[in-house]
Amino acid sequence: MPTFHNGPVEIAYLDQGEGEPILLIHGFASNKDMNWSFPNWVTTLMRAGRRVIALDNRGHGQSTKLYSPDDYDTARMASDARALLDHLGIERADVMGYSMGARISAWLAVESPERVRSVVLGGLGIHLVEGVGLPQEVAQALEAPSVDDAQTAQGRTFRLFAEQTRSDLKALAACIRGSRQTLTAEQVGQITCPVLIAIGTKDTVSGAAAPLAVLIPGAEVVDIPERDHMLAVGDKVYKQAVVEFLSRRP
């Protein structure tokens, strides 16, 4: 698996296919394989004529594990994505993120608009502006002696998912505590590239799509029917909407 360094942080990534590039940024406690390869996103996008690039966010997958919350500031995580584009010599790319990855994608679109041709925000709605990510109870569940000690259902869900992905639980707890930044309504209103917001109709984590779409000029919304936050990731409606969105963006 290829890697590169953004300062002291080593980032693992994949780079497959040919065509116009799309950068994929996974969600919390996931990794590039779990979020994008296993649900056939990479194959789907390659078949649509795309060069597919995906990274393991810091603290996740095969990338460097860090244990200070400051290391997971959303701006720093967005800098890893921008550095990957630099490393590959890519001036502009379409960008798609899911959940925490959507927050990072939006940050990249605001801070480096010249690098982002379009952005897909999967699994993240108005909580980009009005929420601060997962609750602290999830960090506590990750640090608990076992999953049976998790105090909330959501904490238990993410602890089980983190164990399934063989994640570093201490690094993930630091990530939750450090990546709690929001964008203002004025900031998201400055995103001028095409935007697609895709959220499951049973998703109770993301926040509603419509209020966020109102704030972003020209943003489109797709509802992923009968899917919650976890199951929406690989849904065929989501895939079809993204491929169609990319095919007609300028």
KEKE-3310 file (N, C-alpha, C; in steps of 0.2 Angstrom, whole numbers, plus 5000, padded with zeros to 4 digits):
npx = (5004:5004:5011:5013:5021:5014:5021:5026:5017:5012:5003:4993:4987:4976:4977:4969:4964:4959:4957:4947:4951:4944:4943:4942:4936:4935:4924:4922:4931:4932:4940:4949:4947:4936:4926:4926:4931:4927:4912:4911:4913:4924:4926:4914:4916:4927:4922:4914:4923:4933:4947:4952:4955:4959:4961:4968:4963:4972:4976:4968:4965:4979:4987:4997:4995:4989:4988:4985:4971:4972:4979:4969:4962:4950:4954:4968:4966:4960:4971:4979:4972:4973:4987:4989:4984:4993:5005:5002:5002:4990:4980:4966:4952:4937:4928:4923:4916:4912:4901:4912:4921:4915:4914:4927:4929:4921:4927:4939:4934:4930:4942:4952:4946:4950:4955:4945:4933:4920:4909:4904:4894:4892:4881:4881:4873:4864:4871:4884:4885:4878:4881:4893:4900:4902:4895:4903:4901:4904:4918:4921:4915:4924:4935:4932:4933:4928:4916:4904:4904:4900:4891:4880:4869:4873:4886:4890:4888:4897:4909:4908:4909:4922:4930:4927:4934:4946:4953:4963:4959:4961:4967:4956:4947:4954:4953:4939:4937:4945:4941:4930:4925:4915:4908:4903:4887:4889:4902:4899:4891:4899:4904:4906:4907:4899:4888:4883:4872:4870:4860:4854:4837:4833:4843:4850:4860:4867:4860:4848:4847:4841:4841:4854:4857:4850:4858:4869:4874:4865:4865:4862:4851:4850:4839:4843:4834:4826:4838:4850:4863:4874:4871:4869:4880:4885:4874:4864:4856:4863:4875:4871:4866:4877:4886:4878:4878:4891:4893:4887:4892:4900)
npy = (4994:5011:5025:5042:5056:5069:5081:5075:5065:5049:5044:5032:5027:5024:5022:5021:5016:5026:5043:5057:5063:5058:5061:5052:5052:5044:5040:5042:5030:5021:5016:5017:5005:4999:5009:5012:5003:4989:4991:4992:5005:5010:5002:5005:5018:5018:5011:5021:5028:5035:5041:5034:5039:5037:5039:5034:5041:5051:5042:5032:5016:5011:5022:5034:5033:5044:5053:5064:5076:5088:5085:5081:5091:5097:5105:5101:5088:5090:5096:5085:5078:5088:5088:5075:5077:5086:5078:5068:5076:5082:5095:5099:5091:5081:5078:5067:5064:5054:5056:5060:5061:5069:5081:5084:5085:5096:5106:5107:5111:5124:5130:5128:5131:5131:5119:5110:5102:5098:5093:5080:5077:5065:5057:5068:5082:5096:5096:5099:5112:5115:5106:5096:5084:5067:5062:5065:5054:5043:5043:5040:5027:5020:5020:5012:4998:4986:4982:4980:4989:5001:5016:5021:5017:5022:5024:5010:5005:5011:5007:4993:4994:5000:4990:4980:4985:4984:4995:5007:5011:5021:5031:5034:5039:5051:5057:5059:5069:5079:5083:5092:5103:5116:5123:5140:5147:5156:5153:5140:5145:5150:5141:5137:5127:5113:5104:5089:5082:5068:5058:5045:5040:5035:5040:5045:5052:5062:5074:5085:5085:5095:5109:5112:5112:5123:5133:5132:5138:5132:5118:5101:5088:5071:5058:5043:5029:5021:5019:5019:5027:5019:5010:5016:5019:5010:5010:5007:5017:5029:5027:5027:5040:5048:5045:5050:5063:5067:5065:5076:5087:5103)
npz = (5000:4995:5003:5010:5017:5027:5034:5050:5049:5043:5029:5023:5007:4992:4974:4960:4944:4929:4922:4926:4942:4958:4975:4989:5006:5021:5034:5052:5062:5052:5037:5022:5015:5021:5020:5006:4997:5000:5000:4986:4980:4974:4963:4956:4953:4945:4934:4929:4923:4931:4940:4955:4971:4988:5005:5021:5035:5046:5061:5058:5050:5041:5043:5052:5070:5082:5098:5104:5106:5099:5087:5079:5074:5063:5052:5051:5047:5035:5029:5027:5016:5006:5005:5000:4987:4982:4983:4973:4962:4958:4953:4954:4960:4961:4976:4988:5004:5018:5032:5046:5036:5027:5033:5034:5020:5017:5024:5016:5004:5008:5013:5003:4989:4976:4974:4973:4963:4963:4977:4987:5000:5010:5022:5031:5036:5042:5053:5050:5052:5064:5073:5082:5079:5084:5100:5116:5124:5115:5114:5127:5128:5119:5127:5137:5148:5141:5128:5134:5144:5139:5140:5132:5119:5106:5109:5111:5098:5090:5097:5094:5080:5079:5084:5075:5064:5068:5075:5082:5098:5107:5099:5092:5101:5105:5092:5091:5102:5097:5084:5083:5076:5069:5054:5049:5045:5035:5030:5024:5014:5006:4997:4981:4971:4963:4973:4981:4993:5002:5011:5022:5024:5037:5045:5060:5064:5056:5054:5047:5029:5020:5027:5027:5013:5009:5013:5005:4990:4976:4980:4979:4984:4989:4995:5003:5003:5017:5024:5037:5047:5046:5036:5024:5017:5007:4998:4983:4978:4982:4976:4962:4962:4964:4953:4943:4946:4945:4932:4925:4931:4928)
capx = (5000:5008:5011:5017:5021:5012:5025:5027:5011:5012:4996:4992:4982:4976:4976:4967:4960:4961:4952:4946:4951:4940:4946:4937:4938:4931:4921:4925:4932:4932:4946:4948:4944:4929:4921:4925:4933:4922:4905:4912:4913:4930:4924:4908:4918:4932:4918:4912:4929:4936:4953:4949:4960:4956:4966:4966:4964:4976:4973:4964:4968:4986:4990:5000:4991:4991:4985:4983:4966:4974:4981:4964:4958:4947:4959:4974:4964:4959:4978:4981:4969:4976:4994:4989:4983:5000:5009:5000:5002:4983:4978:4959:4948:4930:4929:4917:4917:4906:4901:4917:4925:4911:4916:4934:4928:4918:4933:4944:4931:4930:4949:4955:4941:4954:4957:4939:4929:4914:4910:4898:4893:4888:4880:4882:4868:4865:4876:4891:4885:4875:4883:4901:4902:4899:4895:4908:4900:4907:4925:4921:4914:4930:4940:4930:4937:4925:4910:4899:4904:4898:4885:4875:4868:4877:4893:4891:4888:4904:4914:4908:4912:4929:4933:4927:4939:4953:4955:4966:4953:4964:4968:4949:4945:4957:4950:4932:4938:4949:4938:4923:4924:4910:4908:4897:4882:4892:4907:4897:4888:4905:4906:4903:4907:4893:4887:4877:4871:4866:4859:4849:4831:4833:4849:4848:4867:4869:4857:4844:4850:4838:4843:4861:4856:4848:4864:4875:4871:4864:4866:4857:4850:4847:4837:4844:4828:4826:4845:4852:4870:4879:4869:4868:4887:4885:4868:4864:4853:4868:4880:4868:4865:4884:4888:4875:4880:4898:4893:4884:4895:4904)
capy = (5000:5017:5030:5048:5060:5076:5082:5069:5060:5045:5043:5027:5028:5020:5026:5016:5019:5032:5047:5063:5061:5059:5059:5049:5053:5040:5042:5040:5023:5017:5016:5017:4999:4998:5014:5013:4997:4984:4992:4993:5012:5010:4998:5009:5025:5016:5009:5027:5032:5040:5039:5034:5040:5037:5039:5032:5047:5050:5039:5026:5011:5010:5029:5036:5034:5050:5052:5071:5078:5093:5082:5079:5097:5096:5109:5097:5082:5092:5097:5078:5077:5092:5086:5069:5079:5088:5072:5065:5081:5084:5102:5099:5084:5080:5076:5064:5061:5051:5057:5064:5063:5074:5087:5086:5088:5103:5111:5107:5116:5131:5133:5127:5130:5130:5112:5106:5103:5097:5089:5075:5076:5059:5056:5074:5087:5102:5095:5102:5119:5116:5100:5096:5077:5062:5065:5063:5047:5038:5043:5036:5020:5018:5020:5008:4991:4982:4985:4979:4995:5007:5018:5023:5013:5024:5022:5003:5004:5013:5003:4987:4995:5001:4983:4976:4987:4983:5001:5009:5014:5027:5036:5036:5043:5057:5060:5062:5075:5084:5085:5095:5110:5117:5129:5144:5147:5161:5149:5135:5149:5152:5135:5138:5122:5109:5100:5085:5080:5062:5055:5040:5043:5033:5042:5050:5055:5067:5080:5085:5088:5101:5115:5113:5113:5130:5137:5131:5139:5127:5112:5096:5083:5064:5054:5036:5027:5016:5017:5022:5030:5014:5006:5021:5020:5006:5009:5008:5024:5033:5026:5030:5048:5051:5044:5054:5070:5068:5065:5082:5093:5106)
capz = (5000:4995:5008:5009:5023:5028:5040:5053:5049:5037:5027:5018:5002:4986:4968:4955:4938:4925:4921:4930:4949:4963:4981:4994:5013:5025:5041:5059:5064:5046:5033:5015:5012:5024:5018:4999:4993:5001:4997:4979:4978:4970:4957:4953:4951:4940:4929:4927:4920:4936:4944:4962:4976:4994:5010:5028:5039:5052:5067:5056:5045:5041:5044:5059:5076:5086:5104:5107:5102:5095:5081:5075:5072:5056:5047:5050:5043:5028:5026:5024:5010:5002:5004:4995:4980:4981:4982:4967:4957:4956:4954:4956:4960:4964:4983:4992:5010:5022:5039:5047:5030:5023:5037:5031:5013:5017:5026:5011:4999:5010:5014:4997:4984:4970:4973:4973:4957:4966:4983:4989:5007:5012:5029:5035:5035:5045:5059:5048:5055:5070:5077:5083:5078:5089:5107:5120:5126:5111:5116:5134:5126:5116:5132:5142:5148:5136:5125:5139:5149:5136:5144:5128:5113:5101:5111:5110:5091:5088:5100:5090:5074:5079:5085:5069:5059:5072:5075:5088:5101:5110:5094:5090:5107:5104:5086:5093:5106:5093:5077:5084:5074:5064:5049:5050:5039:5030:5027:5019:5009:5001:4993:4975:4967:4963:4980:4982:5000:5002:5018:5023:5027:5044:5048:5066:5066:5052:5054:5040:5023:5017:5030:5024:5006:5009:5015:5000:4983:4971:4982:4978:4990:4987:5000:5003:5006:5022:5027:5043:5045:5044:5030:5019:5014:5001:4995:4976:4976:4984:4971:4956:4962:4964:4946:4938:4948:4942:4924:4923:4933:4923)
cpx = (5004:5006:5015:5017:5018:5015:5027:5022:5012:5005:4996:4986:4981:4974:4975:4963:4963:4955:4952:4946:4946:4943:4941:4940:4933:4929:4925:4925:4932:4939:4944:4945:4937:4924:4920:4927:4928:4915:4905:4911:4919:4929:4919:4911:4923:4928:4915:4917:4932:4943:4951:4955:4957:4962:4964:4968:4968:4973:4969:4968:4976:4990:4993:4994:4993:4986:4983:4977:4967:4977:4976:4959:4956:4952:4965:4972:4963:4966:4981:4979:4972:4984:4994:4988:4990:5005:5008:5001:4995:4981:4971:4956:4941:4932:4923:4920:4911:4907:4907:4921:4921:4913:4922:4933:4926:4923:4938:4941:4931:4937:4953:4951:4944:4955:4951:4934:4922:4914:4903:4899:4889:4887:4882:4877:4870:4870:4883:4891:4883:4877:4891:4903:4899:4900:4901:4907:4903:4914:4925:4920:4920:4935:4938:4933:4934:4919:4904:4898:4902:4891:4879:4874:4872:4885:4895:4892:4895:4909:4914:4911:4919:4933:4933:4932:4946:4957:4959:4961:4955:4965:4961:4946:4947:4954:4943:4933:4941:4945:4931:4922:4918:4911:4902:4893:4886:4898:4904:4893:4893:4907:4902:4903:4901:4893:4881:4877:4867:4866:4853:4843:4830:4839:4848:4855:4868:4866:4853:4848:4847:4840:4850:4861:4854:4853:4869:4872:4871:4865:4860:4856:4847:4845:4839:4839:4830:4833:4847:4860:4875:4878:4869:4874:4887:4879:4868:4861:4859:4873:4877:4868:4872:4887:4885:4877:4887:4898:4891:4887:4899:4911)
cpy = (5006:5021:5036:5051:5067:5078:5076:5063:5056:5043:5037:5029:5023:5024:5021:5019:5024:5036:5053:5060:5063:5057:5057:5049:5049:5043:5039:5032:5018:5017:5016:5011:4998:5002:5014:5007:4991:4985:4994:5000:5013:5008:5002:5015:5023:5015:5015:5031:5037:5036:5040:5034:5040:5036:5036:5038:5046:5047:5033:5022:5010:5017:5029:5037:5040:5050:5059:5074:5084:5091:5081:5085:5096:5099:5104:5091:5084:5094:5090:5077:5081:5090:5080:5072:5082:5083:5069:5070:5083:5091:5102:5092:5085:5077:5073:5062:5059:5053:5062:5066:5068:5081:5089:5089:5095:5108:5112:5112:5123:5134:5133:5126:5129:5123:5107:5107:5103:5093:5086:5075:5070:5058:5062:5079:5093:5102:5098:5109:5119:5110:5100:5088:5073:5065:5062:5056:5042:5037:5039:5028:5017:5016:5015:5001:4986:4985:4985:4985:5001:5009:5020:5018:5015:5023:5015:5002:5006:5009:4996:4988:4996:4994:4979:4978:4987:4990:5002:5013:5020:5032:5038:5040:5050:5061:5063:5069:5081:5087:5087:5102:5110:5123:5133:5144:5151:5157:5144:5139:5151:5147:5136:5133:5118:5105:5096:5082:5074:5059:5050:5042:5041:5035:5047:5053:5061:5074:5081:5088:5095:5108:5117:5115:5120:5135:5137:5133:5134:5120:5107:5091:5076:5061:5047:5032:5021:5014:5022:5025:5025:5011:5010:5021:5016:5006:5011:5015:5029:5033:5029:5037:5051:5051:5049:5061:5072:5069:5072:5088:5096:5104)
cpz = (5000:5001:5006:5016:5023:5035:5043:5052:5042:5035:5021:5013:4996:4980:4963:4950:4934:4924:4925:4937:4953:4970:4986:5001:5017:5031:5047:5060:5058:5043:5026:5012:5015:5021:5010:4995:4994:4999:4989:4976:4973:4963:4953:4950:4945:4934:4926:4924:4925:4938:4951:4967:4983:4999:5017:5032:5044:5058:5065:5051:5046:5041:5051:5064:5080:5092:5107:5103:5097:5088:5076:5073:5064:5051:5046:5046:5036:5025:5024:5017:5005:5000:4999:4988:4978:4979:4975:4961:4954:4958:4957:4956:4963:4971:4985:4999:5013:5029:5041:5041:5026:5027:5034:5024:5012:5019:5020:5005:5001:5010:5007:4991:4977:4968:4972:4967:4959:4973:4984:4996:5009:5020:5034:5032:5039:5051:5057:5051:5062:5075:5078:5083:5083:5096:5111:5123:5122:5113:5123:5132:5123:5121:5137:5142:5142:5133:5130:5144:5145:5139:5139:5122:5107:5102:5109:5103:5088:5091:5096:5083:5074:5080:5079:5064:5062:5073:5082:5092:5105:5105:5092:5095:5106:5098:5088:5097:5102:5087:5078:5082:5069:5059:5050:5044:5033:5027:5022:5013:5004:4996:4987:4970:4968:4970:4979:4990:5000:5009:5018:5027:5035:5048:5054:5068:5063:5052:5047:5035:5020:5020:5028:5017:5005:5010:5009:4993:4978:4973:4981:4984:4987:4994:4999:5006:5011:5024:5033:5042:5043:5037:5024:5014:5007:4997:4987:4974:4977:4978:4964:4956:4961:4956:4942:4940:4945:4935:4921:4926:4928:4924)
residu = (MET:PRO:THR:PHE:HIS:ASN:GLY:PRO:VAL:GLU:ILE:ALA:TYR:LEU:ASP:GLN:GLY:GLU:GLY:GLU:PRO:ILE:LEU:LEU:ILE:HIS:GLY:PHE:ALA:SER:ASN:LYS:ASP:MET:ASN:TRP:SER:PHE:PRO:ASN:TRP:VAL:THR:THR:LEU:MET:ARG:ALA:GLY:ARG:ARG:VAL:ILE:ALA:LEU:ASP:ASN:ARG:GLY:HIS:GLY:GLN:SER:THR:LYS:LEU:TYR:SER:PRO:ASP:ASP:TYR:ASP:THR:ALA:ARG:MET:ALA:SER:ASP:ALA:ARG:ALA:LEU:LEU:ASP:HIS:LEU:GLY:ILE:GLU:ARG:ALA:ASP:VAL:MET:GLY:TYR:SER:MET:GLY:ALA:ARG:ILE:SER:ALA:TRP:LEU:ALA:VAL:GLU:SER:PRO:GLU:ARG:VAL:ARG:SER:VAL:VAL:LEU:GLY:GLY:LEU:GLY:ILE:HIS:LEU:VAL:GLU:GLY:VAL:GLY:LEU:PRO:GLN:GLU:VAL:ALA:GLN:ALA:LEU:GLU:ALA:PRO:SER:VAL:ASP:ASP:ALA:GLN:THR:ALA:GLN:GLY:ARG:THR:PHE:ARG:LEU:PHE:ALA:GLU:GLN:THR:ARG:SER:ASP:LEU:LYS:ALA:LEU:ALA:ALA:CYS:ILE:ARG:GLY:SER:ARG:GLN:THR:LEU:THR:ALA:GLU:GLN:VAL:GLY:GLN:ILE:THR:CYS:PRO:VAL:LEU:ILE:ALA:ILE:GLY:THR:LYS:ASP:THR:VAL:SER:GLY:ALA:ALA:ALA:PRO:LEU:ALA:VAL:LEU:ILE:PRO:GLY:ALA:GLU:VAL:VAL:ASP:ILE:PRO:GLU:ARG:ASP:HIS:MET:LEU:ALA:VAL:GLY:ASP:LYS:VAL:TYR:LYS:GLN:ALA:VAL:VAL:GLU:PHE:LEU:SER:ARG:ARG:PRO)
# end
